[in-house]
Amino acid sequence: MKVTMRKITAYGIFACVLGLAALLVLLDKKEFSENENRYLAKMPAFTWEAVRSGDYMDGVNDYLADHFPLRDAFVGAKTAVLKALGKREINGIFLVDDGSLIEDYSAPENTERIGRIFKSFAEKLDGKAEVHLMLVPTAVYVNSDKLPANAPVRNQMDTARRLYEMTGIAPIDCSNMLMQSRDEGEVYYRTDHHWTTFGAYVGYKAFCEEMGFEAEALENWDAEVVTQDFFGTLYSKANDYSLDGDRITIYTRSDDCLSVNYTDTGVVTDSLYNLEYLKKKDKYSLFLDNLHPLIEITNENAQSDRTLVLVKDSYANSMVPFLAHHYERIYVFDTRYYKKGVAAFVEGLDCEVDVVLLYNMNTIDGDLGVGGVY
């Protein structure tokens, strides 16, 4: 009997291994994972040099891990087991009791370099434009009271204040306003690292306060919930498939007359939103059509004739619709892709201009675009 059970177990394991191997060979291979929002590893090219160095086997291991049959199901099951065992931090993501996910904040390594770059940028534009710096805290700071007990907390705004001091650039600090607005609505998505459009509105109010505009009340915009099943980057990192999706709300004004020029593609539209992204997992990219080196926005009915140069990361994308109501022209730069130098662009303008650098504190340390601001 023991021998029979051992044989059955062995045959069963063999059948499972054989079946998974067959699926690995037969199933179509995806180049891009919608769930993880990243490109999957490709089978490495075979060379003797790659074999000798070990790079080939490392590449094979990455390929097998990325294309393992039923990978998402296994990863989700692992997260469910860890949660059941009381685990409250997975892949640098804190699992919060209210069903939200909060990304940890790693100790920054490039603060001195970033400070020197921003300071040089502001000095280069001295006499041409006053530069402002807006460093946005993320949920790990604003919602720190939600973190699991004994979770390590590093104060993002200590680093932000250090950058403000190092650069000598006029700050736009929205941290206190974000914390004071938590009872009015969710300021960060539960499954994503970005602030919500309400959070972006709070940031817009801090912006207006510093830049001399009167912020419009939120009810003066037309609100539209465009989806309730947005699953963001933190969802993909934590792999907690039991969570509900987030709601995305967009805001428009009928009295604005917009022209939005995506200079790299030549597309010109009258909307700051591309709702085609609602068909994809990466729904946050509906704001400003995801990634572009330079976007030129004009509003014929703007509340002023002022011009804004905005150097930014993706946090700014959901705040621009509020800013566009006030500026006749906005130039939006993503310096990860714009390589001609923002300072040279500003120097070539024949009008007075506001210049704002806007980055969130959780990704600025590794943002490759920081080095391209001038």
LOMARVO-493060 format. One record per residue (C-alpha): residue number from 1; residue in three letters; x, y, z. Coordinates in Angstrom, 2 decimals, decimal comma. Last residue first. Layout:
<rolos>
+-----+------+---------+---------+---------+
:  nr : rest :       u :       v :       w :
+-----+------+---------+---------+---------+
: NUM :  ALA :       X :       Y :       Z :
...
+-----+------+---------+---------+---------+
</rolos>
This chain:
<rolos>
+-----+------+---------+---------+---------+
:  nr : rest :       u :       v :       w :
+-----+------+---------+---------+---------+
: 374 :  TYR :   18,80 :   72,01 :  -18,13 :
: 373 :  VAL :   16,11 :   69,85 :  -16,52 :
: 372 :  GLY :   17,75 :   66,69 :  -17,86 :
: 371 :  GLY :   19,32 :   65,38 :  -14,65 :
: 370 :  VAL :   15,93 :   65,20 :  -12,98 :
: 369 :  GLY :   14,56 :   63,07 :  -15,82 :
: 368 :  LEU :   16,18 :   59,87 :  -14,59 :
: 367 :  ASP :   13,90 :   59,85 :  -11,55 :
: 366 :  GLY :   15,57 :   57,69 :   -8,91 :
: 365 :  ASP :   15,44 :   60,04 :   -5,93 :
: 364 :  ILE :   12,34 :   61,78 :   -7,29 :
: 363 :  THR :   10,26 :   58,61 :   -6,96 :
: 362 :  ASN :    8,78 :   58,77 :   -3,47 :
: 361 :  MET :    8,96 :   62,52 :   -3,01 :
: 360 :  ASN :    6,65 :   63,49 :   -5,85 :
: 359 :  TYR :    7,98 :   65,97 :   -8,39 :
: 358 :  LEU :    6,94 :   69,42 :   -9,62 :
: 357 :  LEU :    9,44 :   71,98 :  -10,95 :
: 356 :  VAL :    7,65 :   75,24 :  -11,69 :
: 355 :  VAL :    8,62 :   78,07 :  -14,04 :
: 354 :  ASP :    6,38 :   81,13 :  -14,43 :
: 353 :  VAL :    7,02 :   83,05 :  -17,64 :
: 352 :  GLU :    7,40 :   86,58 :  -18,92 :
: 351 :  CYS :    7,32 :   86,65 :  -22,70 :
: 350 :  ASP :    9,67 :   86,30 :  -25,67 :
: 349 :  LEU :   10,57 :   82,65 :  -25,02 :
: 348 :  GLY :   14,05 :   81,53 :  -26,05 :
: 347 :  GLU :   15,46 :   81,63 :  -22,53 :
: 346 :  VAL :   12,69 :   79,23 :  -21,47 :
: 345 :  PHE :   13,68 :   76,72 :  -24,16 :
: 344 :  ALA :   17,37 :   76,99 :  -23,23 :
: 343 :  ALA :   16,47 :   76,28 :  -19,60 :
: 342 :  VAL :   14,34 :   73,29 :  -20,64 :
: 341 :  GLY :   17,24 :   71,59 :  -22,40 :
: 340 :  LYS :   16,96 :   69,87 :  -25,79 :
: 339 :  LYS :   16,61 :   66,30 :  -24,48 :
: 338 :  TYR :   12,89 :   65,95 :  -23,70 :
: 337 :  TYR :   12,34 :   62,26 :  -22,90 :
: 336 :  ARG :   13,17 :   61,85 :  -19,22 :
: 335 :  THR :   12,75 :   65,60 :  -19,12 :
: 334 :  ASP :    8,95 :   65,39 :  -19,15 :
: 333 :  PHE :    8,03 :   68,97 :  -19,99 :
: 332 :  VAL :    4,62 :   70,68 :  -19,97 :
: 331 :  TYR :    4,46 :   74,08 :  -21,67 :
: 330 :  ILE :    1,37 :   75,95 :  -20,51 :
: 329 :  ARG :   -0,30 :   78,88 :  -22,26 :
: 328 :  GLU :   -3,17 :   81,19 :  -21,36 :
: 327 :  TYR :   -2,82 :   80,07 :  -17,75 :
: 326 :  HIS :   -5,63 :   80,08 :  -15,18 :
: 325 :  HIS :   -8,01 :   77,33 :  -16,32 :
: 324 :  ALA :   -5,04 :   75,23 :  -17,45 :
: 323 :  LEU :   -3,92 :   74,91 :  -13,82 :
: 322 :  PHE :   -6,93 :   72,76 :  -12,89 :
: 321 :  PRO :   -6,49 :   70,42 :  -15,87 :
: 320 :  VAL :   -2,71 :   70,31 :  -15,10 :
: 319 :  MET :   -3,19 :   68,67 :  -11,69 :
: 318 :  SER :   -3,79 :   65,13 :  -13,00 :
: 317 :  ASN :   -0,61 :   65,13 :  -15,08 :
: 316 :  ALA :    1,46 :   66,78 :  -12,33 :
: 315 :  TYR :    1,90 :   63,52 :  -10,43 :
: 314 :  SER :    3,40 :   61,99 :  -13,59 :
: 313 :  ASP :    6,74 :   63,75 :  -13,18 :
: 312 :  LYS :    7,31 :   67,41 :  -13,88 :
: 311 :  VAL :    8,84 :   70,43 :  -15,48 :
: 310 :  LEU :    6,02 :   72,97 :  -15,90 :
: 309 :  VAL :    6,66 :   76,13 :  -17,90 :
: 308 :  LEU :    3,71 :   78,43 :  -17,29 :
: 307 :  THR :    2,60 :   81,44 :  -19,34 :
: 306 :  ARG :    0,38 :   84,26 :  -18,06 :
: 305 :  ASP :   -2,44 :   85,93 :  -19,99 :
: 304 :  SER :   -4,86 :   85,37 :  -17,12 :
: 303 :  GLN :   -8,22 :   83,70 :  -16,38 :
: 302 :  ALA :   -7,87 :   81,54 :  -19,46 :
: 301 :  ASN :  -10,51 :   81,75 :  -22,20 :
: 300 :  GLU :   -8,21 :   81,10 :  -25,17 :
: 299 :  ASN :   -6,60 :   78,21 :  -23,29 :
: 298 :  THR :   -3,36 :   76,93 :  -24,78 :
: 297 :  ILE :   -1,52 :   73,72 :  -23,96 :
: 296 :  GLU :    1,83 :   72,71 :  -25,46 :
: 295 :  ILE :    3,00 :   69,22 :  -24,49 :
: 294 :  LEU :    6,69 :   68,31 :  -24,52 :
: 293 :  PRO :    8,52 :   65,01 :  -24,02 :
: 292 :  HIS :    5,31 :   62,93 :  -23,92 :
: 291 :  LEU :    4,19 :   60,15 :  -21,58 :
: 290 :  ASN :    0,60 :   59,25 :  -20,61 :
: 289 :  ASP :   -2,16 :   60,86 :  -22,71 :
: 288 :  LEU :   -2,33 :   64,01 :  -20,58 :
: 287 :  PHE :   -4,30 :   62,16 :  -17,86 :
: 286 :  LEU :   -5,65 :   58,95 :  -19,41 :
: 285 :  SER :   -2,37 :   57,39 :  -18,23 :
: 284 :  TYR :   -4,00 :   56,72 :  -14,86 :
: 283 :  LYS :   -5,87 :   53,89 :  -16,58 :
: 282 :  ASP :   -2,86 :   51,63 :  -16,86 :
: 281 :  LYS :   -4,99 :   48,47 :  -16,95 :
: 280 :  LYS :   -6,27 :   49,25 :  -20,41 :
: 279 :  LYS :   -9,69 :   50,04 :  -21,91 :
: 278 :  LEU :   -9,88 :   53,21 :  -19,78 :
: 277 :  TYR :   -6,75 :   54,30 :  -21,64 :
: 276 :  GLU :   -8,93 :   55,24 :  -24,62 :
: 275 :  LEU :  -10,23 :   58,05 :  -22,39 :
: 274 :  ASN :   -7,41 :   60,36 :  -23,44 :
: 273 :  TYR :   -7,81 :   63,39 :  -21,19 :
: 272 :  LEU :   -6,56 :   66,99 :  -21,51 :
: 271 :  SER :   -9,11 :   67,60 :  -24,26 :
: 270 :  ASP :   -9,26 :   69,92 :  -27,27 :
: 269 :  THR :   -6,92 :   67,83 :  -29,39 :
: 268 :  VAL :   -3,76 :   68,21 :  -31,45 :
: 267 :  VAL :   -1,71 :   65,13 :  -32,35 :
: 266 :  GLY :    1,68 :   65,91 :  -33,89 :
: 265 :  THR :    3,22 :   62,84 :  -32,29 :
: 264 :  ASP :    6,19 :   64,45 :  -30,52 :
: 263 :  THR :    4,53 :   67,84 :  -30,12 :
: 262 :  TYR :    1,44 :   66,65 :  -28,28 :
: 261 :  ASN :   -0,58 :   69,83 :  -28,83 :
: 260 :  VAL :   -3,54 :   70,49 :  -26,52 :
: 259 :  SER :   -5,91 :   73,28 :  -27,56 :
: 258 :  LEU :   -8,38 :   74,33 :  -24,92 :
: 257 :  CYS :  -11,34 :   76,68 :  -24,76 :
: 256 :  ASP :  -12,37 :   76,74 :  -21,09 :
: 255 :  ASP :  -15,93 :   77,88 :  -20,29 :
: 254 :  SER :  -17,33 :   74,32 :  -20,26 :
: 253 :  ARG :  -15,00 :   73,36 :  -17,44 :
: 252 :  THR :  -13,64 :   69,86 :  -16,92 :
: 251 :  TYR :  -12,86 :   67,55 :  -14,00 :
: 250 :  ILE :  -12,03 :   63,84 :  -14,12 :
: 249 :  THR :  -12,89 :   61,26 :  -11,48 :
: 248 :  ILE :  -11,09 :   57,93 :  -11,22 :
: 247 :  ARG :  -12,55 :   55,34 :   -8,83 :
: 246 :  ASP :  -10,29 :   52,66 :   -7,44 :
: 245 :  GLY :  -10,66 :   48,90 :   -7,78 :
: 244 :  ASP :  -11,64 :   46,48 :   -5,04 :
: 243 :  LEU :   -8,98 :   44,40 :   -3,33 :
: 242 :  SER :   -8,93 :   40,59 :   -3,15 :
: 241 :  TYR :   -6,26 :   40,35 :   -5,85 :
: 240 :  ASP :   -3,47 :   41,27 :   -3,48 :
: 239 :  ASN :   -0,53 :   41,09 :   -5,88 :
: 238 :  ALA :    1,44 :   43,59 :   -3,74 :
: 237 :  LYS :    3,43 :   45,02 :   -6,65 :
: 236 :  SER :    0,60 :   45,02 :   -9,19 :
: 235 :  TYR :   -1,86 :   46,52 :   -6,71 :
: 234 :  LEU :    0,77 :   49,14 :   -5,92 :
: 233 :  THR :    0,98 :   50,11 :   -9,59 :
: 232 :  GLY :   -2,73 :   50,72 :  -10,05 :
: 231 :  PHE :   -6,01 :   48,86 :  -10,32 :
: 230 :  PHE :   -8,68 :   51,21 :  -11,68 :
: 229 :  ASP :  -12,12 :   49,62 :  -11,53 :
: 228 :  GLN :  -14,49 :   52,47 :  -10,76 :
: 227 :  THR :  -14,12 :   54,29 :  -14,04 :
: 226 :  VAL :  -14,97 :   57,61 :  -15,73 :
: 225 :  VAL :  -16,51 :   59,39 :  -12,73 :
: 224 :  GLU :  -17,33 :   62,81 :  -14,16 :
: 223 :  ALA :  -17,05 :   66,15 :  -12,38 :
: 222 :  ASP :  -17,94 :   69,48 :  -14,00 :
: 221 :  TRP :  -15,85 :   72,16 :  -12,31 :
: 220 :  ASN :  -17,22 :   75,02 :  -10,22 :
: 219 :  GLU :  -17,89 :   72,52 :   -7,42 :
: 218 :  LEU :  -14,15 :   72,32 :   -6,84 :
: 217 :  ALA :  -14,00 :   75,96 :   -5,79 :
: 216 :  GLU :  -11,69 :   78,01 :   -8,02 :
: 215 :  ALA :   -8,32 :   78,95 :   -6,58 :
: 214 :  GLU :   -7,55 :   82,67 :   -6,59 :
: 213 :  PHE :   -4,15 :   83,02 :   -8,21 :
: 212 :  GLY :   -1,03 :   84,59 :   -6,69 :
: 211 :  MET :    1,54 :   81,86 :   -7,34 :
: 210 :  GLU :    1,86 :   80,63 :   -3,74 :
: 209 :  GLU :   -1,84 :   80,35 :   -2,95 :
: 208 :  CYS :   -2,57 :   79,06 :   -6,43 :
: 207 :  PHE :   -0,11 :   76,19 :   -6,04 :
: 206 :  ALA :   -1,51 :   75,26 :   -2,61 :
: 205 :  LYS :   -4,98 :   75,15 :   -4,19 :
: 204 :  TYR :   -3,64 :   73,05 :   -7,08 :
: 203 :  GLY :   -2,18 :   70,56 :   -4,60 :
: 202 :  VAL :   -5,64 :   70,19 :   -3,06 :
: 201 :  TYR :   -7,02 :   69,66 :   -6,56 :
: 200 :  ALA :   -4,36 :   67,00 :   -7,19 :
: 199 :  GLY :   -5,54 :   65,22 :   -4,03 :
: 198 :  PHE :   -9,09 :   65,37 :   -5,38 :
: 197 :  THR :   -7,80 :   64,04 :   -8,69 :
: 196 :  THR :   -6,31 :   61,20 :   -6,72 :
: 195 :  TRP :   -2,65 :   61,20 :   -5,67 :
: 194 :  HIS :   -0,45 :   58,68 :   -7,38 :
: 193 :  HIS :    1,08 :   55,51 :   -5,87 :
: 192 :  ASP :   -1,81 :   53,22 :   -6,87 :
: 191 :  THR :   -4,15 :   50,73 :   -5,22 :
: 190 :  ARG :   -5,90 :   52,90 :   -2,62 :
: 189 :  TYR :   -5,61 :   56,08 :   -4,66 :
: 188 :  TYR :   -4,41 :   59,09 :   -2,73 :
: 187 :  VAL :   -6,24 :   62,22 :   -1,49 :
: 186 :  GLU :   -9,38 :   60,36 :   -0,53 :
: 185 :  GLY :  -12,03 :   62,88 :    0,45 :
: 184 :  GLU :  -12,94 :   65,75 :    2,80 :
: 183 :  ASP :  -11,52 :   64,12 :    5,95 :
: 182 :  ARG :   -8,05 :   63,90 :    4,37 :
: 181 :  SER :   -7,97 :   67,63 :    3,54 :
: 180 :  GLN :   -5,85 :   68,80 :    6,50 :
: 179 :  MET :   -3,11 :   66,32 :    5,61 :
: 178 :  LEU :   -3,03 :   67,50 :    1,99 :
: 177 :  MET :   -2,94 :   71,16 :    3,07 :
: 176 :  ASN :   -0,02 :   70,45 :    5,37 :
: 175 :  SER :    2,00 :   68,79 :    2,61 :
: 174 :  CYS :    1,26 :   71,31 :   -0,17 :
: 173 :  ASP :    4,58 :   73,17 :    0,01 :
: 172 :  ILE :    5,27 :   75,36 :   -3,01 :
: 171 :  PRO :    8,85 :   76,35 :   -2,35 :
: 170 :  ALA :   10,86 :   79,31 :   -3,72 :
: 169 :  ILE :   14,19 :   77,90 :   -4,88 :
: 168 :  GLY :   17,24 :   78,34 :   -2,60 :
: 167 :  THR :   18,43 :   74,99 :   -3,90 :
: 166 :  MET :   19,90 :   73,59 :   -0,70 :
: 165 :  GLU :   17,14 :   74,95 :    1,55 :
: 164 :  TYR :   14,25 :   73,62 :   -0,56 :
: 163 :  LEU :   16,10 :   70,32 :   -0,96 :
: 162 :  ARG :   16,56 :   69,98 :    2,81 :
: 161 :  ARG :   12,90 :   70,81 :    3,33 :
: 160 :  ALA :   11,97 :   68,02 :    0,92 :
: 159 :  THR :   14,26 :   65,55 :    2,70 :
: 158 :  ASP :   12,64 :   66,34 :    6,03 :
: 157 :  MET :    9,33 :   66,20 :    4,17 :
: 156 :  GLN :    9,78 :   62,55 :    3,40 :
: 155 :  ASN :    9,92 :   61,60 :    7,09 :
: 154 :  ARG :   11,04 :   57,99 :    7,27 :
: 153 :  VAL :    8,59 :   55,64 :    8,97 :
: 152 :  PRO :    9,41 :   52,02 :    9,71 :
: 151 :  ALA :    6,20 :   50,06 :   10,38 :
: 150 :  ASN :    5,99 :   49,20 :   14,08 :
: 149 :  ALA :    2,18 :   48,96 :   14,00 :
: 148 :  PRO :    0,72 :   48,86 :   10,50 :
: 147 :  LEU :    0,44 :   52,20 :    8,67 :
: 146 :  LYS :   -2,81 :   54,16 :    8,83 :
: 145 :  ASP :   -1,41 :   57,04 :   10,89 :
: 144 :  SER :    1,22 :   57,56 :    8,17 :
: 143 :  ASN :   -1,50 :   58,73 :    5,79 :
: 142 :  VAL :    0,18 :   61,98 :    4,68 :
: 141 :  TYR :    3,70 :   60,56 :    4,86 :
: 140 :  VAL :    3,28 :   57,05 :    3,43 :
: 139 :  ALA :    0,60 :   58,48 :    1,13 :
: 138 :  THR :    3,05 :   60,52 :   -0,91 :
: 137 :  PRO :    4,59 :   63,93 :   -0,29 :
: 136 :  VAL :    4,67 :   66,44 :   -3,17 :
: 135 :  LEU :    7,77 :   68,53 :   -3,81 :
: 134 :  MET :    6,84 :   71,78 :   -5,56 :
: 133 :  LEU :    9,82 :   73,95 :   -6,54 :
: 132 :  HIS :    9,35 :   77,45 :   -7,91 :
: 131 :  VAL :   11,59 :   79,21 :  -10,44 :
: 130 :  GLU :   11,52 :   82,95 :  -11,04 :
: 129 :  ALA :   12,10 :   83,73 :  -14,69 :
: 128 :  LYS :   14,57 :   85,52 :  -16,96 :
: 127 :  GLY :   16,79 :   87,34 :  -14,45 :
: 126 :  ASP :   18,06 :   84,08 :  -12,96 :
: 125 :  LEU :   17,27 :   81,29 :  -15,41 :
: 124 :  LYS :   20,70 :   79,66 :  -15,18 :
: 123 :  GLU :   20,62 :   80,11 :  -11,41 :
: 122 :  ALA :   17,36 :   78,17 :  -11,18 :
: 121 :  PHE :   18,76 :   75,26 :  -13,22 :
: 120 :  SER :   22,01 :   75,24 :  -11,24 :
: 119 :  LYS :   20,04 :   75,03 :   -7,99 :
: 118 :  PHE :   17,87 :   72,19 :   -9,34 :
: 117 :  ILE :   20,93 :   70,20 :  -10,40 :
: 116 :  ARG :   22,85 :   70,82 :   -7,16 :
: 115 :  GLY :   19,85 :   69,77 :   -5,04 :
: 114 :  ILE :   19,35 :   66,61 :   -7,09 :
: 113 :  ARG :   23,00 :   65,64 :   -6,61 :
: 112 :  GLU :   22,87 :   66,25 :   -2,84 :
: 111 :  THR :   19,60 :   64,34 :   -2,48 :
: 110 :  ASN :   20,80 :   61,32 :   -4,43 :
: 109 :  GLU :   20,67 :   58,47 :   -1,90 :
: 108 :  PRO :   17,19 :   58,77 :   -0,46 :
: 107 :  ALA :   16,17 :   56,39 :    2,35 :
: 106 :  SER :   13,34 :   54,27 :    1,00 :
: 105 :  TYR :    9,73 :   55,31 :    1,41 :
: 104 :  ASP :    7,28 :   52,42 :    1,69 :
: 103 :  GLU :    4,29 :   52,24 :   -0,64 :
: 102 :  ILE :    0,82 :   52,34 :    0,88 :
: 101 :  LEU :   -1,98 :   49,95 :   -0,11 :
: 100 :  SER :   -5,61 :   50,47 :    0,84 :
:  99 :  GLY :   -8,12 :   47,98 :    2,21 :
:  98 :  ASP :   -8,98 :   49,83 :    5,41 :
:  97 :  ASP :   -6,62 :   47,57 :    7,40 :
:  96 :  VAL :   -3,56 :   48,68 :    5,44 :
:  95 :  LEU :   -1,29 :   46,32 :    3,51 :
:  94 :  PHE :    2,10 :   48,06 :    3,37 :
:  93 :  ILE :    3,98 :   47,74 :    0,08 :
:  92 :  GLY :    7,75 :   47,20 :   -0,03 :
:  91 :  ASN :    7,39 :   43,85 :   -1,78 :
:  90 :  ILE :    4,84 :   42,66 :    0,79 :
:  89 :  GLU :    4,21 :   44,27 :    4,18 :
:  88 :  ARG :    1,35 :   43,30 :    6,50 :
:  87 :  LYS :    2,00 :   39,57 :    6,97 :
:  86 :  GLY :   -0,49 :   38,12 :    9,45 :
:  85 :  LEU :   -0,41 :   34,47 :    8,34 :
:  84 :  ALA :   -3,63 :   34,97 :    6,39 :
:  83 :  LYS :   -1,98 :   37,87 :    4,57 :
:  82 :  LEU :    0,97 :   35,65 :    3,62 :
:  81 :  VAL :   -1,41 :   32,97 :    2,32 :
:  80 :  ALA :   -3,34 :   35,48 :    0,20 :
:  79 :  THR :   -0,08 :   36,89 :   -1,19 :
:  78 :  LYS :    1,08 :   33,40 :   -2,22 :
:  77 :  ALA :   -2,29 :   32,71 :   -3,87 :
:  76 :  GLY :   -1,97 :   35,91 :   -5,90 :
:  75 :  VAL :    1,50 :   34,88 :   -7,08 :
:  74 :  PHE :    0,25 :   31,43 :   -8,06 :
:  73 :  ALA :   -2,73 :   32,82 :   -9,97 :
:  72 :  ASP :   -0,60 :   35,44 :  -11,72 :
:  71 :  ARG :    1,92 :   32,80 :  -12,81 :
:  70 :  LEU :   -0,65 :   30,45 :  -14,32 :
:  69 :  PRO :    2,10 :   29,10 :  -16,60 :
:  68 :  PHE :    5,58 :   30,53 :  -15,90 :
:  67 :  HIS :    6,36 :   33,23 :  -18,45 :
:  66 :  ASP :    8,05 :   35,81 :  -16,20 :
:  65 :  ALA :    9,88 :   33,27 :  -14,02 :
:  64 :  LEU :   11,01 :   31,23 :  -17,03 :
:  63 :  TYR :   12,38 :   34,33 :  -18,78 :
:  62 :  ASP :   14,15 :   35,60 :  -15,66 :
:  61 :  ASN :   15,75 :   32,16 :  -15,15 :
:  60 :  VAL :   16,82 :   32,05 :  -18,80 :
:  59 :  GLY :   18,39 :   35,51 :  -18,47 :
:  58 :  ASP :   20,33 :   34,48 :  -15,37 :
:  57 :  MET :   21,39 :   31,34 :  -17,24 :
:  56 :  TYR :   22,75 :   33,46 :  -20,10 :
:  55 :  ASP :   24,41 :   36,05 :  -17,90 :
:  54 :  GLY :   26,53 :   33,40 :  -16,15 :
:  53 :  SER :   29,77 :   34,89 :  -17,50 :
:  52 :  ARG :   30,77 :   31,68 :  -19,26 :
:  51 :  VAL :   27,31 :   31,16 :  -20,77 :
:  50 :  ALA :   27,12 :   34,76 :  -22,02 :
:  49 :  GLU :   30,56 :   34,39 :  -23,61 :
:  48 :  TRP :   29,52 :   31,13 :  -25,24 :
:  47 :  THR :   26,58 :   32,87 :  -26,85 :
:  46 :  PHE :   22,88 :   32,02 :  -26,71 :
:  45 :  ALA :   20,51 :   34,95 :  -27,12 :
:  44 :  PRO :   18,34 :   35,54 :  -24,07 :
:  43 :  MET :   14,66 :   34,48 :  -24,01 :
:  42 :  LYS :   12,76 :   37,70 :  -23,40 :
:  41 :  ALA :   11,82 :   39,10 :  -20,01 :
:  40 :  LEU :    8,40 :   40,70 :  -19,61 :
:  39 :  TYR :    7,66 :   44,35 :  -20,25 :
:  38 :  ARG :    5,98 :   46,15 :  -17,38 :
:  37 :  ASN :    2,56 :   47,22 :  -16,11 :
:  36 :  GLU :    2,35 :   44,36 :  -13,60 :
:  35 :  ASN :   -1,22 :   43,39 :  -14,52 :
:  34 :  GLU :   -0,90 :   44,49 :  -18,13 :
:  33 :  SER :    2,20 :   42,30 :  -18,54 :
:  32 :  PHE :    3,93 :   43,03 :  -21,84 :
:  31 :  GLU :    5,64 :   40,74 :  -24,35 :
:  30 :  LYS :    3,15 :   37,93 :  -23,88 :
:  29 :  LYS :    4,13 :   34,40 :  -24,80 :
:  28 :  ASP :    1,48 :   32,21 :  -26,41 :
:  27 :  LEU :    1,03 :   28,90 :  -24,60 :
:  26 :  LEU :    2,57 :   25,75 :  -26,03 :
:  25 :  VAL :    6,04 :   25,63 :  -24,51 :
:  24 :  LEU :    5,20 :   26,80 :  -21,00 :
:  23 :  LEU :    2,00 :   24,76 :  -21,13 :
:  22 :  ALA :    4,00 :   21,64 :  -21,90 :
:  21 :  ALA :    6,38 :   22,33 :  -19,03 :
:  20 :  LEU :    3,43 :   22,88 :  -16,71 :
:  19 :  GLY :    1,90 :   19,57 :  -17,80 :
:  18 :  LEU :    5,19 :   17,68 :  -17,42 :
:  17 :  VAL :    5,71 :   19,09 :  -13,92 :
:  16 :  CYS :    2,14 :   18,26 :  -12,95 :
:  15 :  ALA :    2,35 :   14,77 :  -14,44 :
:  14 :  PHE :    5,63 :   14,08 :  -12,64 :
:  13 :  ILE :    4,13 :   15,24 :   -9,34 :
:  12 :  GLY :    1,13 :   12,95 :   -9,87 :
:  11 :  TYR :    3,31 :   10,03 :  -10,93 :
:  10 :  ALA :    5,42 :   10,44 :   -7,81 :
:   9 :  THR :    2,37 :   10,69 :   -5,57 :
:   8 :  ILE :    0,75 :    7,66 :   -7,19 :
:   7 :  LYS :    4,01 :    5,70 :   -6,91 :
:   6 :  ARG :    4,38 :    6,61 :   -3,25 :
:   5 :  MET :    0,78 :    5,62 :   -2,63 :
:   4 :  THR :    1,38 :    2,25 :   -4,31 :
:   3 :  VAL :    4,58 :    1,62 :   -2,34 :
:   2 :  LYS :    2,82 :    2,39 :    0,92 :
:   1 :  MET :    0,00 :    0,00 :    0,00 :
+-----+------+---------+---------+---------+
</rolos>
